[in-house]
Amino acid sequence: MSDAAVEAAFGLRHRAAPRPDAPGLFLALAPMDGVTDWVYRDLLTSLADDQSGISLCVSEFVRVTRDRVQPHVLRRICPELDRGGRTRAGVPVFVQLLGGEPEPMAGSAALAAELGAPGIDINFGCPAKTVNNHDGGATILKTPCRIESIVGAVRRAVPASVPVTVKIRLGWDGSDRLAEIAAAAEAGGAEWLTIHARTRLQLYRPPVAWDALAKARLAVRMPVVANGDLCTEADLRRCAEQSGCHAFMIGRGAMGRPWLFRQARGLPEPDYEPVRFSALLGEYAARLLLHGAGERAALGRLKQWLRLGAPAFAEIDALFQAIKVLPSLPQALARLQLRPEDTQPPPAPGRRPRRESSSPAVDRASAPAP
């Protein structure tokens, strides 16, 4: 890094990350394993000349087993650590850790903070069978006392200036213990709690239970961030009405509506424009190739984006149906009506001050009082 870059990174590292209990609308980009890698985060936060509307990103999870993770693992999953813990657009990226043993989790958190992570998020929500069978993710929800122990160890291991946050689901097979789970996270020292409004056994099947989040809100003083099936502005409003939450984390909804974060802030953005959407996919493919992905991997990521975005619009579903059978990236780009020169990534953007609208479509005033 140049001297200027180091100085800029140092300044960003010491700037507090946005909080869900601060004035304004808090909209986080959800971590999705194998989807929201740093290339995707960098692309989405750069939209609209770095005015994407995204408050905060969380990295894909870093798996912690019996030993503290190594620096190269943290940097591989969250290379933003070498940029002050932020994307090139200046959006902070919390490092998410997943594991069931307090000491290795604490050691890994301390290292991440030392490397520049602006916050640590703990994953108690991953529903993957492989993860759960190896004492990670949502399986910890069965024993809330372990949540308090792990969160407490992490909180003690990192500086007070580094927020420790927790992501959970409603529970393993129901929401009966949600209040107990939330209270355990708070007792351990979590600064806020993000809840995917499904149980682990549901995986991603309907229905989403936004109303159940009220149980957690009533059990704790810390902010609760709502997550799950937030795909439109109307979804955000309904979620606010049913849950009382005024902060949100958006995941799959951003695949169909990448500009949803701006729409939610009341900024003028059309729902779907074929040329603009295709150009974004072309830029994504170009960035993947630029940073070392092969054409086959880039093609797989394009198909994944379209598959996750297909429920949003019939046009995206039609693109997915057409492209999912294509064997090569050039064929996929041709189907998107893109030329090779249309898929060149832009130069690294310079630092621009971030602006946020003061008239969000969903704000604190629209949510029911606690």
Contacts in CASP RR format, 6 or more apart in sequence:
PFRMAT RR
TARGET T0000
AUTHOR 0000-0000-0000
METHOD contacts of the structure
MODEL  1
MSDAAVEAAFGLRHRAAPRPDAPGLFLALAPMDGVTDWVYRDLLTSLADD
QSGISLCVSEFVRVTRDRVQPHVLRRICPELDRGGRTRAGVPVFVQLLGG
EPEPMAGSAALAAELGAPGIDINFGCPAKTVNNHDGGATILKTPCRIESI
VGAVRRAVPASVPVTVKIRLGWDGSDRLAEIAAAAEAGGAEWLTIHARTR
LQLYRPPVAWDALAKARLAVRMPVVANGDLCTEADLRRCAEQSGCHAFMI
GRGAMGRPWLFRQARGLPEPDYEPVRFSALLGEYAARLLLHGAGERAALG
RLKQWLRLGAPAFAEIDALFQAIKVLPSLPQALARLQLRPEDTQPPPAPG
RRPRRESSSPAVDRASAPAP
1 9 0 8 1.000
1 82 0 8 1.000
5 83 0 8 1.000
8 351 0 8 1.000
9 82 0 8 1.000
9 83 0 8 1.000
9 84 0 8 1.000
9 85 0 8 1.000
10 84 0 8 1.000
11 84 0 8 1.000
12 83 0 8 1.000
12 84 0 8 1.000
12 85 0 8 1.000
12 86 0 8 1.000
12 90 0 8 1.000
13 84 0 8 1.000
13 85 0 8 1.000
13 116 0 8 1.000
13 118 0 8 1.000
16 118 0 8 1.000
16 161 0 8 1.000
17 56 0 8 1.000
17 92 0 8 1.000
17 94 0 8 1.000
17 118 0 8 1.000
17 119 0 8 1.000
17 163 0 8 1.000
18 26 0 8 1.000
18 55 0 8 1.000
18 56 0 8 1.000
18 92 0 8 1.000
19 26 0 8 1.000
19 163 0 8 1.000
19 191 0 8 1.000
19 192 0 8 1.000
19 223 0 8 1.000
20 26 0 8 1.000
20 192 0 8 1.000
20 223 0 8 1.000
20 225 0 8 1.000
20 246 0 8 1.000
20 247 0 8 1.000
21 192 0 8 1.000
21 222 0 8 1.000
21 223 0 8 1.000
21 247 0 8 1.000
23 364 0 8 1.000
24 356 0 8 1.000
24 358 0 8 1.000
24 360 0 8 1.000
24 363 0 8 1.000
24 364 0 8 1.000
25 55 0 8 1.000
25 246 0 8 1.000
25 247 0 8 1.000
25 264 0 8 1.000
25 265 0 8 1.000
25 356 0 8 1.000
25 360 0 8 1.000
25 362 0 8 1.000
25 363 0 8 1.000
25 364 0 8 1.000
26 55 0 8 1.000
26 56 0 8 1.000
26 225 0 8 1.000
26 246 0 8 1.000
26 247 0 8 1.000
26 248 0 8 1.000
27 53 0 8 1.000
27 54 0 8 1.000
27 55 0 8 1.000
27 247 0 8 1.000
27 248 0 8 1.000
27 249 0 8 1.000
27 250 0 8 1.000
27 261 0 8 1.000
27 264 0 8 1.000
27 265 0 8 1.000
28 54 0 8 1.000
28 55 0 8 1.000
28 56 0 8 1.000
28 57 0 8 1.000
28 58 0 8 1.000
28 194 0 8 1.000
28 225 0 8 1.000
28 247 0 8 1.000
28 248 0 8 1.000
28 249 0 8 1.000
28 250 0 8 1.000
29 36 0 8 1.000
29 41 0 8 1.000
29 44 0 8 1.000
29 45 0 8 1.000
29 54 0 8 1.000
29 56 0 8 1.000
29 57 0 8 1.000
29 58 0 8 1.000
29 249 0 8 1.000
29 250 0 8 1.000
29 251 0 8 1.000
29 254 0 8 1.000
29 261 0 8 1.000
30 36 0 8 1.000
30 58 0 8 1.000
30 227 0 8 1.000
30 249 0 8 1.000
30 250 0 8 1.000
30 251 0 8 1.000
30 252 0 8 1.000
30 254 0 8 1.000
31 57 0 8 1.000
31 58 0 8 1.000
31 59 0 8 1.000
31 60 0 8 1.000
31 61 0 8 1.000
31 96 0 8 1.000
31 121 0 8 1.000
31 123 0 8 1.000
31 167 0 8 1.000
32 60 0 8 1.000
32 251 0 8 1.000
32 252 0 8 1.000
33 60 0 8 1.000
33 61 0 8 1.000
33 126 0 8 1.000
33 128 0 8 1.000
34 60 0 8 1.000
35 60 0 8 1.000
35 255 0 8 1.000
35 304 0 8 1.000
35 308 0 8 1.000
36 57 0 8 1.000
36 59 0 8 1.000
36 60 0 8 1.000
36 251 0 8 1.000
37 60 0 8 1.000
37 77 0 8 1.000
38 59 0 8 1.000
38 77 0 8 1.000
38 78 0 8 1.000
38 79 0 8 1.000
38 80 0 8 1.000
38 87 0 8 1.000
38 93 0 8 1.000
39 284 0 8 1.000
39 287 0 8 1.000
39 288 0 8 1.000
39 291 0 8 1.000
40 284 0 8 1.000
41 57 0 8 1.000
41 59 0 8 1.000
41 80 0 8 1.000
41 87 0 8 1.000
41 91 0 8 1.000
41 93 0 8 1.000
42 87 0 8 1.000
42 88 0 8 1.000
42 89 0 8 1.000
42 287 0 8 1.000
43 280 0 8 1.000
43 283 0 8 1.000
43 284 0 8 1.000
43 287 0 8 1.000
44 52 0 8 1.000
44 54 0 8 1.000
44 254 0 8 1.000
44 258 0 8 1.000
45 52 0 8 1.000
45 54 0 8 1.000
45 57 0 8 1.000
45 87 0 8 1.000
45 88 0 8 1.000
45 89 0 8 1.000
45 90 0 8 1.000
45 91 0 8 1.000
46 52 0 8 1.000
46 87 0 8 1.000
46 88 0 8 1.000
46 89 0 8 1.000
46 349 0 8 1.000
47 258 0 8 1.000
47 259 0 8 1.000
47 262 0 8 1.000
47 280 0 8 1.000
48 259 0 8 1.000
48 262 0 8 1.000
48 267 0 8 1.000
49 349 0 8 1.000
49 352 0 8 1.000
50 88 0 8 1.000
50 89 0 8 1.000
50 90 0 8 1.000
50 349 0 8 1.000
50 352 0 8 1.000
50 354 0 8 1.000
51 262 0 8 1.000
51 354 0 8 1.000
51 355 0 8 1.000
52 89 0 8 1.000
52 91 0 8 1.000
52 261 0 8 1.000
52 262 0 8 1.000
53 261 0 8 1.000
53 262 0 8 1.000
53 264 0 8 1.000
53 265 0 8 1.000
53 267 0 8 1.000
53 356 0 8 1.000
54 91 0 8 1.000
54 261 0 8 1.000
55 91 0 8 1.000
55 356 0 8 1.000
56 91 0 8 1.000
56 92 0 8 1.000
56 93 0 8 1.000
56 94 0 8 1.000
57 87 0 8 1.000
57 91 0 8 1.000
57 92 0 8 1.000
57 93 0 8 1.000
57 94 0 8 1.000
58 93 0 8 1.000
58 94 0 8 1.000
58 96 0 8 1.000
58 121 0 8 1.000
58 167 0 8 1.000
58 249 0 8 1.000
59 77 0 8 1.000
59 78 0 8 1.000
59 80 0 8 1.000
59 93 0 8 1.000
59 94 0 8 1.000
59 95 0 8 1.000
59 96 0 8 1.000
59 121 0 8 1.000
60 77 0 8 1.000
60 96 0 8 1.000
61 96 0 8 1.000
61 97 0 8 1.000
61 98 0 8 1.000
61 123 0 8 1.000
61 126 0 8 1.000
62 69 0 8 1.000
62 73 0 8 1.000
62 74 0 8 1.000
62 77 0 8 1.000
62 78 0 8 1.000
62 95 0 8 1.000
62 96 0 8 1.000
62 97 0 8 1.000
62 98 0 8 1.000
62 108 0 8 1.000
62 112 0 8 1.000
63 69 0 8 1.000
63 98 0 8 1.000
63 99 0 8 1.000
63 131 0 8 1.000
64 97 0 8 1.000
64 98 0 8 1.000
64 99 0 8 1.000
64 100 0 8 1.000
64 101 0 8 1.000
64 104 0 8 1.000
64 105 0 8 1.000
64 108 0 8 1.000
65 99 0 8 1.000
65 101 0 8 1.000
65 104 0 8 1.000
65 134 0 8 1.000
66 101 0 8 1.000
66 104 0 8 1.000
67 104 0 8 1.000
68 104 0 8 1.000
68 107 0 8 1.000
68 108 0 8 1.000
68 111 0 8 1.000
69 104 0 8 1.000
69 108 0 8 1.000
69 111 0 8 1.000
71 111 0 8 1.000
71 115 0 8 1.000
74 81 0 8 1.000
74 95 0 8 1.000
74 108 0 8 1.000
74 111 0 8 1.000
74 112 0 8 1.000
74 115 0 8 1.000
74 117 0 8 1.000
75 81 0 8 1.000
75 82 0 8 1.000
75 115 0 8 1.000
77 95 0 8 1.000
78 85 0 8 1.000
78 93 0 8 1.000
78 95 0 8 1.000
78 112 0 8 1.000
78 117 0 8 1.000
80 86 0 8 1.000
80 87 0 8 1.000
80 93 0 8 1.000
81 95 0 8 1.000
81 112 0 8 1.000
81 115 0 8 1.000
81 116 0 8 1.000
81 117 0 8 1.000
84 116 0 8 1.000
84 118 0 8 1.000
85 92 0 8 1.000
85 93 0 8 1.000
85 116 0 8 1.000
85 117 0 8 1.000
85 118 0 8 1.000
86 92 0 8 1.000
86 93 0 8 1.000
86 118 0 8 1.000
87 93 0 8 1.000
88 348 0 8 1.000
88 349 0 8 1.000
88 350 0 8 1.000
89 349 0 8 1.000
89 354 0 8 1.000
90 351 0 8 1.000
90 354 0 8 1.000
91 354 0 8 1.000
92 118 0 8 1.000
92 119 0 8 1.000
93 117 0 8 1.000
93 118 0 8 1.000
94 117 0 8 1.000
94 118 0 8 1.000
94 119 0 8 1.000
94 120 0 8 1.000
94 121 0 8 1.000
94 163 0 8 1.000
94 165 0 8 1.000
95 109 0 8 1.000
95 112 0 8 1.000
95 117 0 8 1.000
95 119 0 8 1.000
95 120 0 8 1.000
95 121 0 8 1.000
96 120 0 8 1.000
96 121 0 8 1.000
96 122 0 8 1.000
96 123 0 8 1.000
96 167 0 8 1.000
97 105 0 8 1.000
97 108 0 8 1.000
97 109 0 8 1.000
97 112 0 8 1.000
97 120 0 8 1.000
97 121 0 8 1.000
97 122 0 8 1.000
97 123 0 8 1.000
97 154 0 8 1.000
98 122 0 8 1.000
98 123 0 8 1.000
98 126 0 8 1.000
98 131 0 8 1.000
98 136 0 8 1.000
98 137 0 8 1.000
99 105 0 8 1.000
99 123 0 8 1.000
99 135 0 8 1.000
99 136 0 8 1.000
99 137 0 8 1.000
99 140 0 8 1.000
99 150 0 8 1.000
100 135 0 8 1.000
100 136 0 8 1.000
100 137 0 8 1.000
100 140 0 8 1.000
100 146 0 8 1.000
100 150 0 8 1.000
101 135 0 8 1.000
101 150 0 8 1.000
102 149 0 8 1.000
102 150 0 8 1.000
102 152 0 8 1.000
102 153 0 8 1.000
102 154 0 8 1.000
103 153 0 8 1.000
105 122 0 8 1.000
105 150 0 8 1.000
105 153 0 8 1.000
105 154 0 8 1.000
106 153 0 8 1.000
106 154 0 8 1.000
106 156 0 8 1.000
106 157 0 8 1.000
107 157 0 8 1.000
109 120 0 8 1.000
109 154 0 8 1.000
109 157 0 8 1.000
109 158 0 8 1.000
109 164 0 8 1.000
110 157 0 8 1.000
110 158 0 8 1.000
112 119 0 8 1.000
112 120 0 8 1.000
112 158 0 8 1.000
113 119 0 8 1.000
113 120 0 8 1.000
113 157 0 8 1.000
113 158 0 8 1.000
113 159 0 8 1.000
113 162 0 8 1.000
117 162 0 8 1.000
118 162 0 8 1.000
118 163 0 8 1.000
119 158 0 8 1.000
119 162 0 8 1.000
119 163 0 8 1.000
119 164 0 8 1.000
119 165 0 8 1.000
120 154 0 8 1.000
120 158 0 8 1.000
120 162 0 8 1.000
120 163 0 8 1.000
120 164 0 8 1.000
120 165 0 8 1.000
121 164 0 8 1.000
121 165 0 8 1.000
121 166 0 8 1.000
121 167 0 8 1.000
121 194 0 8 1.000
122 150 0 8 1.000
122 151 0 8 1.000
122 154 0 8 1.000
122 164 0 8 1.000
122 165 0 8 1.000
122 166 0 8 1.000
122 167 0 8 1.000
122 190 0 8 1.000
123 136 0 8 1.000
123 137 0 8 1.000
123 167 0 8 1.000
124 136 0 8 1.000
124 137 0 8 1.000
124 138 0 8 1.000
124 140 0 8 1.000
124 141 0 8 1.000
124 147 0 8 1.000
124 166 0 8 1.000
124 167 0 8 1.000
124 168 0 8 1.000
124 169 0 8 1.000
124 181 0 8 1.000
124 185 0 8 1.000
125 137 0 8 1.000
125 138 0 8 1.000
125 141 0 8 1.000
125 167 0 8 1.000
125 168 0 8 1.000
125 169 0 8 1.000
125 196 0 8 1.000
125 200 0 8 1.000
126 132 0 8 1.000
126 136 0 8 1.000
126 137 0 8 1.000
126 138 0 8 1.000
127 137 0 8 1.000
127 138 0 8 1.000
127 169 0 8 1.000
127 200 0 8 1.000
127 202 0 8 1.000
127 203 0 8 1.000
127 204 0 8 1.000
131 137 0 8 1.000
131 139 0 8 1.000
132 138 0 8 1.000
132 139 0 8 1.000
132 200 0 8 1.000
133 139 0 8 1.000
138 168 0 8 1.000
138 169 0 8 1.000
138 171 0 8 1.000
138 172 0 8 1.000
138 200 0 8 1.000
139 172 0 8 1.000
139 200 0 8 1.000
140 146 0 8 1.000
140 147 0 8 1.000
140 150 0 8 1.000
141 147 0 8 1.000
141 168 0 8 1.000
141 169 0 8 1.000
141 171 0 8 1.000
141 172 0 8 1.000
141 177 0 8 1.000
141 181 0 8 1.000
141 200 0 8 1.000
142 172 0 8 1.000
144 177 0 8 1.000
144 180 0 8 1.000
144 181 0 8 1.000
144 183 0 8 1.000
144 184 0 8 1.000
145 184 0 8 1.000
147 166 0 8 1.000
147 168 0 8 1.000
147 181 0 8 1.000
147 184 0 8 1.000
147 185 0 8 1.000
147 188 0 8 1.000
148 184 0 8 1.000
148 185 0 8 1.000
148 187 0 8 1.000
148 188 0 8 1.000
149 188 0 8 1.000
151 164 0 8 1.000
151 166 0 8 1.000
151 184 0 8 1.000
151 185 0 8 1.000
151 187 0 8 1.000
151 188 0 8 1.000
151 189 0 8 1.000
151 190 0 8 1.000
152 164 0 8 1.000
152 188 0 8 1.000
152 189 0 8 1.000
154 164 0 8 1.000
155 164 0 8 1.000
155 188 0 8 1.000
155 189 0 8 1.000
155 190 0 8 1.000
158 164 0 8 1.000
163 191 0 8 1.000
163 192 0 8 1.000
164 189 0 8 1.000
164 190 0 8 1.000
164 191 0 8 1.000
165 190 0 8 1.000
165 191 0 8 1.000
165 192 0 8 1.000
165 193 0 8 1.000
165 194 0 8 1.000
166 185 0 8 1.000
166 190 0 8 1.000
166 192 0 8 1.000
166 193 0 8 1.000
166 194 0 8 1.000
167 193 0 8 1.000
167 194 0 8 1.000
167 195 0 8 1.000
167 196 0 8 1.000
167 227 0 8 1.000
168 181 0 8 1.000
168 182 0 8 1.000
168 185 0 8 1.000
168 193 0 8 1.000
168 194 0 8 1.000
168 195 0 8 1.000
168 196 0 8 1.000
169 195 0 8 1.000
169 196 0 8 1.000
169 197 0 8 1.000
169 198 0 8 1.000
169 199 0 8 1.000
169 200 0 8 1.000
170 178 0 8 1.000
170 195 0 8 1.000
170 196 0 8 1.000
170 197 0 8 1.000
170 198 0 8 1.000
170 199 0 8 1.000
170 209 0 8 1.000
170 212 0 8 1.000
171 177 0 8 1.000
171 178 0 8 1.000
171 181 0 8 1.000
171 199 0 8 1.000
171 200 0 8 1.000
172 199 0 8 1.000
172 200 0 8 1.000
172 201 0 8 1.000
173 199 0 8 1.000
173 200 0 8 1.000
173 201 0 8 1.000
174 199 0 8 1.000
174 201 0 8 1.000
175 199 0 8 1.000
175 209 0 8 1.000
175 212 0 8 1.000
175 215 0 8 1.000
178 195 0 8 1.000
178 212 0 8 1.000
178 215 0 8 1.000
178 216 0 8 1.000
178 219 0 8 1.000
179 215 0 8 1.000
179 216 0 8 1.000
179 218 0 8 1.000
179 219 0 8 1.000
180 219 0 8 1.000
181 216 0 8 1.000
182 193 0 8 1.000
182 195 0 8 1.000
182 215 0 8 1.000
182 216 0 8 1.000
182 219 0 8 1.000
182 220 0 8 1.000
182 224 0 8 1.000
183 219 0 8 1.000
183 220 0 8 1.000
185 193 0 8 1.000
185 220 0 8 1.000
185 222 0 8 1.000
186 193 0 8 1.000
186 220 0 8 1.000
186 221 0 8 1.000
186 222 0 8 1.000
190 222 0 8 1.000
191 222 0 8 1.000
191 223 0 8 1.000
192 222 0 8 1.000
192 223 0 8 1.000
192 224 0 8 1.000
192 225 0 8 1.000
192 247 0 8 1.000
193 216 0 8 1.000
193 220 0 8 1.000
193 222 0 8 1.000
193 223 0 8 1.000
193 224 0 8 1.000
193 225 0 8 1.000
194 224 0 8 1.000
194 225 0 8 1.000
194 226 0 8 1.000
194 227 0 8 1.000
194 249 0 8 1.000
195 213 0 8 1.000
195 216 0 8 1.000
195 224 0 8 1.000
195 225 0 8 1.000
195 226 0 8 1.000
195 227 0 8 1.000
196 227 0 8 1.000
196 228 0 8 1.000
197 208 0 8 1.000
197 209 0 8 1.000
197 210 0 8 1.000
197 212 0 8 1.000
197 213 0 8 1.000
197 226 0 8 1.000
197 227 0 8 1.000
197 228 0 8 1.000
197 229 0 8 1.000
197 243 0 8 1.000
198 204 0 8 1.000
198 205 0 8 1.000
198 208 0 8 1.000
198 209 0 8 1.000
198 228 0 8 1.000
206 229 0 8 1.000
208 228 0 8 1.000
208 229 0 8 1.000
210 226 0 8 1.000
210 238 0 8 1.000
210 239 0 8 1.000
210 242 0 8 1.000
210 243 0 8 1.000
210 245 0 8 1.000
211 242 0 8 1.000
211 243 0 8 1.000
212 243 0 8 1.000
213 224 0 8 1.000
213 226 0 8 1.000
213 242 0 8 1.000
213 243 0 8 1.000
213 244 0 8 1.000
213 245 0 8 1.000
214 242 0 8 1.000
214 243 0 8 1.000
214 244 0 8 1.000
216 224 0 8 1.000
217 224 0 8 1.000
217 243 0 8 1.000
217 244 0 8 1.000
217 245 0 8 1.000
217 370 0 8 1.000
218 370 0 8 1.000
223 247 0 8 1.000
224 243 0 8 1.000
224 245 0 8 1.000
224 247 0 8 1.000
225 245 0 8 1.000
225 247 0 8 1.000
225 248 0 8 1.000
225 249 0 8 1.000
226 239 0 8 1.000
226 240 0 8 1.000
226 243 0 8 1.000
226 245 0 8 1.000
226 247 0 8 1.000
226 248 0 8 1.000
226 249 0 8 1.000
227 248 0 8 1.000
227 249 0 8 1.000
227 250 0 8 1.000
227 251 0 8 1.000
228 249 0 8 1.000
228 251 0 8 1.000
229 235 0 8 1.000
230 236 0 8 1.000
230 239 0 8 1.000
230 248 0 8 1.000
230 249 0 8 1.000
230 250 0 8 1.000
230 251 0 8 1.000
230 253 0 8 1.000
231 250 0 8 1.000
231 252 0 8 1.000
231 253 0 8 1.000
231 256 0 8 1.000
231 257 0 8 1.000
231 260 0 8 1.000
231 311 0 8 1.000
231 312 0 8 1.000
232 257 0 8 1.000
232 260 0 8 1.000
233 260 0 8 1.000
233 263 0 8 1.000
233 264 0 8 1.000
233 361 0 8 1.000
233 362 0 8 1.000
236 248 0 8 1.000
236 264 0 8 1.000
236 361 0 8 1.000
236 362 0 8 1.000
237 361 0 8 1.000
237 362 0 8 1.000
237 366 0 8 1.000
239 245 0 8 1.000
239 248 0 8 1.000
240 246 0 8 1.000
240 362 0 8 1.000
240 366 0 8 1.000
240 367 0 8 1.000
240 368 0 8 1.000
241 367 0 8 1.000
241 368 0 8 1.000
244 367 0 8 1.000
244 368 0 8 1.000
244 370 0 8 1.000
245 367 0 8 1.000
246 362 0 8 1.000
246 363 0 8 1.000
246 364 0 8 1.000
246 366 0 8 1.000
246 367 0 8 1.000
248 264 0 8 1.000
248 362 0 8 1.000
250 260 0 8 1.000
250 261 0 8 1.000
252 308 0 8 1.000
252 309 0 8 1.000
253 260 0 8 1.000
253 308 0 8 1.000
253 309 0 8 1.000
253 312 0 8 1.000
254 260 0 8 1.000
254 261 0 8 1.000
255 305 0 8 1.000
255 308 0 8 1.000
255 309 0 8 1.000
255 312 0 8 1.000
256 308 0 8 1.000
256 309 0 8 1.000
256 310 0 8 1.000
256 311 0 8 1.000
256 312 0 8 1.000
256 313 0 8 1.000
256 316 0 8 1.000
257 263 0 8 1.000
257 271 0 8 1.000
257 272 0 8 1.000
257 312 0 8 1.000
258 277 0 8 1.000
258 280 0 8 1.000
259 269 0 8 1.000
262 269 0 8 1.000
263 269 0 8 1.000
263 271 0 8 1.000
263 361 0 8 1.000
264 360 0 8 1.000
264 361 0 8 1.000
264 362 0 8 1.000
265 356 0 8 1.000
265 357 0 8 1.000
265 359 0 8 1.000
265 360 0 8 1.000
265 361 0 8 1.000
266 357 0 8 1.000
266 359 0 8 1.000
266 360 0 8 1.000
266 361 0 8 1.000
267 357 0 8 1.000
271 313 0 8 1.000
272 312 0 8 1.000
272 313 0 8 1.000
272 315 0 8 1.000
272 316 0 8 1.000
274 315 0 8 1.000
275 337 0 8 1.000
277 316 0 8 1.000
278 336 0 8 1.000
278 337 0 8 1.000
278 338 0 8 1.000
279 338 0 8 1.000
279 342 0 8 1.000
281 302 0 8 1.000
281 305 0 8 1.000
281 306 0 8 1.000
281 336 0 8 1.000
281 338 0 8 1.000
282 302 0 8 1.000
282 333 0 8 1.000
282 336 0 8 1.000
282 338 0 8 1.000
282 342 0 8 1.000
282 343 0 8 1.000
283 343 0 8 1.000
283 345 0 8 1.000
283 346 0 8 1.000
284 301 0 8 1.000
284 302 0 8 1.000
284 305 0 8 1.000
285 298 0 8 1.000
285 299 0 8 1.000
285 301 0 8 1.000
285 302 0 8 1.000
285 329 0 8 1.000
285 332 0 8 1.000
285 333 0 8 1.000
285 343 0 8 1.000
286 343 0 8 1.000
286 344 0 8 1.000
286 345 0 8 1.000
287 345 0 8 1.000
288 294 0 8 1.000
288 297 0 8 1.000
288 298 0 8 1.000
288 301 0 8 1.000
289 295 0 8 1.000
289 298 0 8 1.000
290 345 0 8 1.000
293 301 0 8 1.000
295 328 0 8 1.000
295 329 0 8 1.000
295 330 0 8 1.000
296 329 0 8 1.000
298 329 0 8 1.000
299 326 0 8 1.000
299 328 0 8 1.000
299 329 0 8 1.000
299 332 0 8 1.000
302 323 0 8 1.000
302 329 0 8 1.000
302 332 0 8 1.000
303 320 0 8 1.000
303 323 0 8 1.000
303 324 0 8 1.000
303 332 0 8 1.000
306 316 0 8 1.000
306 319 0 8 1.000
306 320 0 8 1.000
306 323 0 8 1.000
306 324 0 8 1.000
307 320 0 8 1.000
307 324 0 8 1.000
309 316 0 8 1.000
309 320 0 8 1.000
310 316 0 8 1.000
310 317 0 8 1.000
310 320 0 8 1.000
311 317 0 8 1.000
319 335 0 8 1.000
319 336 0 8 1.000
322 335 0 8 1.000
323 332 0 8 1.000
323 335 0 8 1.000
323 336 0 8 1.000
326 332 0 8 1.000
326 335 0 8 1.000
333 340 0 8 1.000
333 343 0 8 1.000
END
